[in-house]
Amino acid sequence: MLRYFVNKNPQSTGEHEVHDSECGYLPSPENRIYLGGYTTCEEAVREARKYYDNVDGCYHCCRGCYTR
């Protein structure tokens, strides 16, 4: 089970990216919201949609949820 976060700052294309705690692109603590521990990125993305409508997985750590 990994810990997941969503970036408070949207990408230039509008999405708020979901990252796992081991990602090299994890936003700084002040720019992320802790989502919880999940076994899949799909669960984390679902949780992130409680905060933001436009959510996507990080290409580097959540490729299974990356849709762009």
Residue, then its C-alpha position, 0 to 999 in steps of 0.5 A: m500500500l502506497r501513500y498518495f497525494v494530489n497537487k494543489n497546483p494544476q498543470s498548465t493543462g488544468e489537471h491536478e496530478v496524483h502522486d505516490s509518496e515515492c515519486g520524484y515529482l512529488p510536490s512540496p508539502e505546502n502544495r499537496i493534499y494527503l489522500g491516504g494509503y491505497t493499493t491502486c492509483e485508481e482509488a487515489v484518483r477517486e479520492a482526489r476527485k473529492y477535492y478537484d474535478n479535473v484530476d489525472g495520475c502522474y506520468h512517472c508514478c501513476r502511469g496506470c491512471y495517466t490519461r493525457 
